[in-house]
Amino acid sequence: MDMKELRQLGREKFGKACRMCPICDGRACAGEIPGAGGVGTGQAFRNNVSALVNVQLRQRIIHDVHMPSTRFTLWEKSLTMPILAAPIGGIAFNWNNYIPEDEYAKAVINGCKMAGTLGMVGDGKLPEIYQGGLNHILEVGGWGIPTIKPPPNEQIIALAKQAEKVGAVAIAIDVDAAALINMTASGQKVGPKTYEELVELKANIKLPIIIKGIMDVQDAVMCSQAGIDAIVVSNHGGRVLDHTPGTAEVLPDIVAAVGDEMTIFVDGGIRTGFDVLKMLALGADAVLVGRPVTQAGAGGAEGISCLMEHLRSELEAAMIMTGCQDLASIGGQVLYKK
Ligand SMILES: Cc1cc2nc3c(=O)[nH]c(=O)nc-3n(C[C@H](O)[C@H](O)[C@H](O)COP(=O)(O)O)c2cc1C
């Protein structure tokens, strides 16, 4: 299976839910939620893509980097790359029901494992979505990260205990689903979290906690002070608040404030290994990829593995072209500034 075949499969399976545009930038699907688009005018989704386009790379080729290492260690797990699959819930109502929800979770967990990295699985209006993800994480000995929407803390803690039982690597909470249309429309009680509630979560959950949906320095500082292990700088792929800046734009200030204290993931508009290099150069420890993984799911676990390996090999090539031997050597020096 290769990227060309995967794109063809996607065109056959997705209908209007995803038009498989040459560049997945949120233009054709603006406002399509349920669907693959960004909320409102779709500007926040487009800003993710354009913020990355505005970052330019400094090509350097007089050096001796021939075989760079893309290996990344996350909570004592050694991964082949700093690229994880972002959680995507609700294939049925968002993505033309092209694959049963449970099969998608299985493909993400197994496809990422085949490529030597980790998949995150989502949550949604039906409890089966979270449960299905946990089952597949259990089947592969805990190699995955479940994501929980932000209901009241006692529910999060109960769901996190289930994740502890299956031996998951960590749990994520997408606090930015606080007003997500899909959740509120189905009567689910979700909402934002206070600093005290974050402290309570940390005190009651043994697994590392990832707070997903941080776009502001002050929010990042509060997560860090509450003892949270990691954040995802994310605007939920532009699906929760129209007119936010792109994540690449807010990332450097967040890294400057808390980068030494916690693991920083970022997502939004990352489409190539070159984009991955840009996010790492802007200070992220690792990235999540959303829509491209859902598109690759047209080829099941094999398709997702193929995409992840493709992104990894592009990152490797980009590291040669900028003279970076390993992830630690990627920094601001690879960014072109006049
Ligand atoms: C259809 C769809 C469903 C999503 N479901 C979830 C979810 O259940 N939980 C979550 O934390 N994020 C969810 N996200 C957001 C992604 O995890 C991720 O933040 C975003 O897609 C990254 O942007 P990208 O798609 O441009 O790579 C969803 C995104 C899409 C497009």
The ligand as an SDF file (V2000), in Angstrom:
LIG
                    3D

 31 33  0  0  0  0  0  0  0  0999 V2000
  -13.8670   14.5130   12.8430 C   0  0  0  0  0  0  0  0  0  0  0  0
  -13.0170   14.8940   14.0090 C   0  0  0  0  0  0  0  0  0  0  0  0
  -13.2640   14.3140   15.2600 C   0  0  0  0  0  0  0  0  0  0  0  0
  -12.4670   14.6270   16.3570 C   0  0  0  0  0  0  0  0  0  0  0  0
  -12.6900   14.0000   17.5690 N   0  0  0  0  0  0  0  0  0  0  0  0
  -11.9050   14.2970   18.6270 C   0  0  0  0  0  0  0  0  0  0  0  0
  -12.0810   13.6400   19.8860 C   0  0  0  0  0  0  0  0  0  0  0  0
  -12.9380   12.7780   20.0540 O   0  0  0  0  0  0  0  0  0  0  0  0
  -11.2640   14.0030   20.9070 N   0  0  0  0  0  0  0  0  0  0  0  0
  -10.2840   14.9450   20.7560 C   0  0  0  0  0  0  0  0  0  0  0  0
   -9.5620   15.2410   21.7070 O   0  0  0  0  0  0  0  0  0  0  0  0
  -10.0950   15.5700   19.5710 N   0  0  0  0  0  0  0  0  0  0  0  0
  -10.8600   15.2650   18.5170 C   0  0  0  0  0  0  0  0  0  0  0  0
  -10.6280   15.8820   17.3050 N   0  0  0  0  0  0  0  0  0  0  0  0
   -9.5050   16.8440   17.1790 C   0  0  0  0  0  0  0  0  0  0  0  0
   -8.2030   16.1030   16.8570 C   0  0  0  0  0  0  0  0  0  0  0  0
   -7.7820   15.2850   17.8980 O   0  0  0  0  0  0  0  0  0  0  0  0
   -7.0490   17.0770   16.5590 C   0  0  0  0  0  0  0  0  0  0  0  0
   -6.9080   17.9900   17.6180 O   0  0  0  0  0  0  0  0  0  0  0  0
   -7.1990   17.8500   15.2490 C   0  0  0  0  0  0  0  0  0  0  0  0
   -7.8880   17.0750   14.2960 O   0  0  0  0  0  0  0  0  0  0  0  0
   -5.8140   18.2390   14.7430 C   0  0  0  0  0  0  0  0  0  0  0  0
   -5.8960   18.9780   13.5690 O   0  0  0  0  0  0  0  0  0  0  0  0
   -5.6890   18.3240   12.0950 P   0  0  0  0  0  0  0  0  0  0  0  0
   -6.8820   17.4750   11.8500 O   0  0  0  0  0  0  0  0  0  0  0  0
   -5.6540   19.5190   11.2220 O   0  0  0  0  0  0  0  0  0  0  0  0
   -4.4150   17.5210   12.1120 O   0  0  0  0  0  0  0  0  0  0  0  0
  -11.4150   15.5710   16.2110 C   0  0  0  0  0  0  0  0  0  0  0  0
  -11.1600   16.1400   14.9490 C   0  0  0  0  0  0  0  0  0  0  0  0
  -11.9320   15.8000   13.8590 C   0  0  0  0  0  0  0  0  0  0  0  0
  -11.6050   16.3980   12.5130 C   0  0  0  0  0  0  0  0  0  0  0  0
  1  2  1  0
  2  3  1  0
  2 30  2  0
  3  4  2  0
  4  5  1  0
  4 28  1  0
  5  6  2  0
  6  7  1  0
  6 13  1  0
  7  8  2  0
  7  9  1  0
  9 10  1  0
 10 11  2  0
 10 12  1  0
 12 13  2  0
 13 14  1  0
 14 15  1  0
 14 28  1  0
 15 16  1  0
 16 17  1  0
 16 18  1  0
 18 19  1  0
 18 20  1  0
 20 21  1  0
 20 22  1  0
 22 23  1  0
 23 24  1  0
 24 25  2  0
 24 26  1  0
 24 27  1  0
 28 29  2  0
 29 30  1  0
 30 31  1  0
M  END
$$$$
